[in-house]
């Protein structure tokens, strides 16, 4: 994956497909569910201010 695509995902400018989530999780050596859980925690923290 190109670094600009990863950056767009990180900044909420692009939504990854499930296959991309699988690839990201594999690269990070975690389960997809853990990746999603972490993203949800970050989103909640940002909303709480």
C-alpha positions in Angstrom: 0.0 0.0 0.0 1.2 3.5 -0.8 2.0 5.7 2.2 -0.4 8.4 0.9 -3.3 5.9 1.1 -2.3 4.9 4.6 -2.2 8.6 5.5 -5.6 9.2 4.1 -7.0 6.3 6.2 -5.3 7.7 9.3 -6.7 11.2 8.7 -10.3 9.9 8.0 -10.1 10.9 4.3 -10.5 7.4 3.0 -12.2 4.3 4.3 -10.3 1.0 4.0 -11.8 -2.2 2.6 -11.9 -5.3 4.8 -8.9 -6.7 2.8 -6.9 -3.5 3.6 -7.8 -3.9 7.2 -6.6 -7.5 7.1 -3.3 -6.4 5.5 -2.8 -3.6 8.0 -3.5 -5.9 11.0 -1.1 -8.5 9.6 1.6 -5.9 9.2 1.1 -4.8 12.8 0.9 -8.5 13.9 -2.6 -8.0 15.6 -6.1 -9.3 14.8 -8.5 -7.1 12.7 -10.8 -7.0 15.7 -8.0 -5.4 17.8 -7.3 -2.9 15.1 -11.0 -1.9 15.0 -11.2 -1.7 18.8 -8.2 0.6 18.9 -9.8 2.8 16.2 -13.0 3.0 18.1 -11.1 4.0 21.3 -9.3 6.8 19.5 -12.5 8.0 17.9 -14.3 8.1 21.3 -11.3 9.9 22.9 -11.4 12.5 20.2 -15.1 13.0 20.6 -14.7 13.4 24.4 -12.2 16.1 23.9 
